Amino acid sequence: MSVIEVKASQSYKVHIGRGLLGRCGDMTAEVINPCRIAIVSDDNVFPLYGETVKSSLESAGFTVSCYVFPHGEQSKSHDNLLKLYGFLAEESFTRSDCIAALGGGVTGDLAGFAAASYLRGIDYVQIPTSLLAQVDSSVGGKTAVDIPAGKNLVGAFKQPRLVLADIDTLGTLPDEFFHDGMGEVVKYGMIWSEKLFELLESGDVKSHLEDIVSSCVDIKREVVETDEFDKGLRMILNFGHTLGHSIEKTQNFCGLSHGMAVAVGMYMITKAAEKNGIIAEPISDRLRRCLETNHLPWSVDIPAETLFANSVNDKKRFSDDINIIICKTIGKAEIVKMPVTEYKKLITD
Ligand SMILES: NC(=O)c1ccc[n+]([C@@H]2O[C@H](COP(=O)([O-])OP(=O)(O)OC[C@H]3O[C@@H](n4cnc5c(N)ncnc54)[C@H](O)[C@@H]3O)[C@@H](O)[C@H]2O)c1
């Protein structure tokens, strides 16, 4: 098992290993005095792991209530958030009680935002069960819900008190979500660690899951410790995301999943930067092969003009500068500020 301490505005440990769910009660009790705890989980994850987590928490002295909601992004909504607030109020949760988010990124973001806002803030722990949640969303304190105007538009920074990433839970994660999470894993290799990238190139991911999740969490730790509130370095985590979001938006969020769209975005920006002489040593072929090895796409049938238009908002389209994340070598990302006109040329030429 690895333990990584994140020293943010509130410090906490991220435990990564196997068999953690059965010990989550004692591990939680080390950082939060036994109190009422609400397990927040979706209807795929709760039937698989809810009982194990509940009985472990109860054995450690917690009084457990369970809030289970329908799985999927549509549950990261204000409606569901209001229901969750209502549930906590009905169960008489006070400021000394807490929440355990058991599930993927949707659960973590929803439960985290409820914890950030209910009674002006209560404690929460993250028990991520998807690859994406283990390597990314459970660490760093970004919480949010979606509103009709866009994804993640209402949220807060709220660091958890503890993160328990049990690798065993990935055994039941459907392949499509596993591959989707691999998009973010390849991103970590590209922006920070050639060693991680080399492991991903080998294609032998499943037998190195604990190492891979630990490497990603350690990278995120370093980025978050340097720039908790997303004013500078944390932007590098958006490598591939400007074009990735544009792909998702163009396809009305019904086409490529987020991680797949990011994979295409990473390849497209790297190839474009190479073509325009921003990158001296070619790396895009290596990136493409690594994406293929990990069941990720690298191209999409959308005109470059459309991708450009949907990747900058209307106000920005003809003025302002835009920050683009570019990896000039594998394992190192740079924030490159350029006029939007230059960005347009980069994408569409
Ligand atoms: N807060 C952050 O920093 C951050 C970062 C990246 C992404 N996100 C958010 O994360 C969300 C996506 O996360 P996600 O991909 O985990 O989505 P998700 O929570 O919807 O999980 C994906 C699917 O896998 C199922 N699942 C999860 N764990 C499982 C398991 N162990 N076994 C079987 N099924 C399991 C879920 O029920 C769901 O159907 C998005 O809303 C995104 O905005 C947040």
Ligand as a Chemical Component Dictionary entry (heavy atoms), coordinates in Angstrom:
data_LIG
# 
_chem_comp.id                   LIG 
_chem_comp.type                 NON-POLYMER 
_chem_comp.pdbx_formal_charge   0 
_chem_comp.three_letter_code    LIG 
# 
loop_
_chem_comp_atom.comp_id 
_chem_comp_atom.atom_id 
_chem_comp_atom.alt_atom_id 
_chem_comp_atom.type_symbol 
_chem_comp_atom.charge 
_chem_comp_atom.model_Cartn_x 
_chem_comp_atom.model_Cartn_y 
_chem_comp_atom.model_Cartn_z 
_chem_comp_atom.pdbx_ordinal 
LIG N1  N1  N 0  -13.252 17.132 -9.205  1  
LIG C1  C1  C 0  -12.329 16.956 -10.117 2  
LIG O1  O1  O 0  -11.185 17.399 -9.975  3  
LIG C2  C2  C 0  -12.674 16.188 -11.355 4  
LIG C3  C3  C 0  -11.658 15.817 -12.243 5  
LIG C4  C4  C 0  -11.999 15.047 -13.364 6  
LIG C5  C5  C 0  -13.339 14.675 -13.569 7  
LIG N2  N2  N 1  -14.291 15.074 -12.675 8  
LIG C6  C6  C 0  -15.699 14.662 -12.856 9  
LIG O2  O2  O 0  -15.768 13.251 -12.740 10 
LIG C7  C7  C 0  -16.936 12.798 -13.404 11 
LIG C8  C8  C 0  -16.603 11.554 -14.193 12 
LIG O3  O3  O 0  -16.134 10.568 -13.301 13 
LIG P1  P1  P 0  -16.330 9.020  -13.605 14 
LIG O4  O4  O 0  -15.846 8.717  -14.963 15 
LIG O5  O5  O -1 -15.800 8.266  -12.445 16 
LIG O6  O6  O 0  -17.929 8.895  -13.703 17 
LIG P2  P2  P 0  -19.006 8.129  -12.811 18 
LIG O7  O7  O 0  -18.935 8.520  -11.394 19 
LIG O8  O8  O 0  -20.307 8.339  -13.499 20 
LIG O9  O9  O 0  -18.569 6.603  -12.924 21 
LIG C9  C9  C 0  -18.596 5.977  -14.181 22 
LIG C10 C10 C 0  -19.526 4.753  -14.163 23 
LIG O10 O10 O 0  -18.854 3.696  -13.525 24 
LIG C11 C11 C 0  -19.658 3.164  -12.483 25 
LIG N3  N3  N 0  -18.716 2.710  -11.481 26 
LIG C12 C12 C 0  -17.858 3.465  -10.751 27 
LIG N4  N4  N 0  -17.055 2.676  -10.038 28 
LIG C13 C13 C 0  -17.408 1.401  -10.324 29 
LIG C14 C14 C 0  -16.931 0.133  -9.897  30 
LIG N5  N5  N 0  -15.871 0.010  -9.104  31 
LIG N6  N6  N 0  -17.561 -0.966 -10.362 32 
LIG C15 C15 C 0  -18.620 -0.867 -11.225 33 
LIG N7  N7  N 0  -19.085 0.296  -11.664 34 
LIG C16 C16 C 0  -18.491 1.422  -11.217 35 
LIG C17 C17 C 0  -20.583 4.286  -12.089 36 
LIG O11 O11 O 0  -21.762 3.803  -11.493 37 
LIG C18 C18 C 0  -20.836 4.954  -13.430 38 
LIG O12 O12 O 0  -21.847 4.264  -14.113 39 
LIG C19 C19 C 0  -17.412 13.948 -14.282 40 
LIG O13 O13 O 0  -18.578 14.499 -13.710 41 
LIG C20 C20 C 0  -16.265 14.957 -14.213 42 
LIG O14 O14 O 0  -16.706 16.287 -14.325 43 
LIG C21 C21 C 0  -13.981 15.803 -11.583 44 
# 
loop_
_chem_comp_bond.comp_id 
_chem_comp_bond.atom_id_1 
_chem_comp_bond.atom_id_2 
_chem_comp_bond.value_order 
_chem_comp_bond.pdbx_ordinal 
LIG N1  C1  SING 1  
LIG C1  O1  DOUB 2  
LIG C1  C2  SING 3  
LIG C2  C3  SING 4  
LIG C2  C21 DOUB 5  
LIG C3  C4  DOUB 6  
LIG C4  C5  SING 7  
LIG C5  N2  DOUB 8  
LIG N2  C6  SING 9  
LIG N2  C21 SING 10 
LIG C6  O2  SING 11 
LIG C6  C20 SING 12 
LIG O2  C7  SING 13 
LIG C7  C8  SING 14 
LIG C7  C19 SING 15 
LIG C8  O3  SING 16 
LIG O3  P1  SING 17 
LIG P1  O4  DOUB 18 
LIG P1  O5  SING 19 
LIG P1  O6  SING 20 
LIG O6  P2  SING 21 
LIG P2  O7  DOUB 22 
LIG P2  O8  SING 23 
LIG P2  O9  SING 24 
LIG O9  C9  SING 25 
LIG C9  C10 SING 26 
LIG C10 O10 SING 27 
LIG C10 C18 SING 28 
LIG O10 C11 SING 29 
LIG C11 N3  SING 30 
LIG C11 C17 SING 31 
LIG N3  C12 SING 32 
LIG N3  C16 SING 33 
LIG C12 N4  DOUB 34 
LIG N4  C13 SING 35 
LIG C13 C14 SING 36 
LIG C13 C16 DOUB 37 
LIG C14 N5  SING 38 
LIG C14 N6  DOUB 39 
LIG N6  C15 SING 40 
LIG C15 N7  DOUB 41 
LIG N7  C16 SING 42 
LIG C17 O11 SING 43 
LIG C17 C18 SING 44 
LIG C18 O12 SING 45 
LIG C19 O13 SING 46 
LIG C19 C20 SING 47 
LIG C20 O14 SING 48 
# 
